[in-house]
Amino acid sequence: EDTAGALIGPDRSSGIRMPTAALVCVNSYAASWDQVQWGGCELEWMMIPKVLKEI
């Protein structure tokens, strides 16, 4: 939750709560990891364990 929130940025992640074992997809348009900036990513999707269990 902390890492995903930091990557997304405080303005866009203020309401996000992630249960244990949740999966998130965070998108960055950086060409490599060293170009990724805190707060410069977008949350694409989040899947909670209850939904994963059904798949």
C-alpha positions as CSV (number, residue, x, y, z in Angstrom):
1,E,0.0,0.0,0.0
2,D,2.8,2.4,0.9
3,T,4.8,1.7,-2.2
4,A,1.9,1.8,-4.6
5,G,0.7,5.0,-2.9
6,A,4.1,6.6,-3.3
7,L,4.3,5.6,-7.0
8,I,0.8,7.0,-7.7
9,G,1.3,10.1,-5.6
10,P,-0.6,11.5,-2.6
11,D,-3.2,13.4,-4.7
12,R,-4.4,10.3,-6.5
13,S,-3.9,7.7,-3.9
14,S,-5.5,9.3,-0.8
15,G,-8.6,7.0,-0.9
16,I,-6.8,3.7,-1.7
17,R,-6.9,1.0,0.9
18,M,-5.3,-2.3,0.0
19,P,-6.0,-5.5,1.9
20,T,-3.2,-8.0,2.5
21,A,-2.4,-9.9,-0.7
22,A,-4.1,-7.4,-3.0
23,L,-2.5,-7.1,-6.5
24,V,-2.1,-3.7,-8.2
25,C,-1.0,-2.7,-11.6
26,V,0.8,0.6,-11.7
27,N,1.7,2.1,-15.0
28,S,4.6,4.4,-15.8
29,Y,5.7,5.7,-19.2
30,A,9.4,5.5,-18.2
31,A,11.7,3.5,-20.5
32,S,13.6,2.0,-17.5
33,W,13.3,1.7,-13.7
34,D,15.8,4.4,-13.0
35,Q,13.5,6.9,-14.8
36,V,10.4,6.0,-12.7
37,Q,9.5,8.9,-10.4
38,W,7.6,8.9,-7.1
39,G,4.1,10.2,-7.9
40,G,4.6,9.8,-11.6
41,C,2.6,6.6,-12.1
42,E,-1.0,5.7,-12.6
43,L,-3.0,3.0,-11.0
44,E,-4.4,0.8,-13.8
45,W,-6.2,-1.8,-11.7
46,M,-6.4,-3.4,-8.2
47,M,-7.6,-6.9,-7.5
48,I,-8.5,-7.9,-3.9
49,P,-7.9,-11.5,-2.6
50,K,-11.7,-12.2,-2.5
51,V,-11.9,-11.8,-6.3
52,L,-8.7,-13.7,-6.9
53,K,-10.1,-16.6,-5.0
54,E,-13.0,-16.8,-7.5
55,I,-10.8,-17.0,-10.6
